[in-house]
């Protein structure tokens, strides 16, 4: 089983956690000026096999210091976790939250730029 194999339950719980975090971040006011001036979203949540750890990937739409954003979210992770317990009452354990920068969009943009290079475009033309 490689790192990309997830059970349906892990995927379903990850999506529920992502939705709950998004609601908390939209409705709650975390007392940090960084969150007021930055627009961001949680793009994906990957659950551990025992569902006790949630790796939350964050993407920002603005050119901001995403590392500072992730550091701030990790600082407030316990508070966010406490807030999502109200939404996820049916879960036996509320997972520990860890936030990371989602670099997948950067990778997609890099691949797109490579495909648009004239040398590659000439190879792709039939």
Steps between C-alpha positions, in 0.01 A plus 500: 500500500660827395444845647226580248273211597228621732192318617156638429460571867822705510386701198150555641626604844765722342235681300282543810797642691582735209144627492490548879831692498376721217184581698700584812739722307211677329284557806740522789731786569844376585682784667787521253545792258650264241164331439320829449708617205556167323252302291575128512331164498561147618533311173535148636506305825676165509422272790734252661393136489380513864315831435681671789712738292375737232753655262334817372637658182454875461509710185493879485359689203724799559875520470561494872735331738325164512754368749397768750135414437563130566702584811209710626250223430717247682517741795117508512454130412380403849237774496384400150488137612287597800266696273447212254398265781157669493456404134650151524325366808448156348872429477660295776821705488554849367831482314803712572533766228824580320510764228731494198553709187324345200755513221299291254365809323854629454598164354206513257601850389860387450391205286268726300788742433716211383231381258475849354871522414550527121729195491243286678207637296682409176545143626132476588373619161395220272 
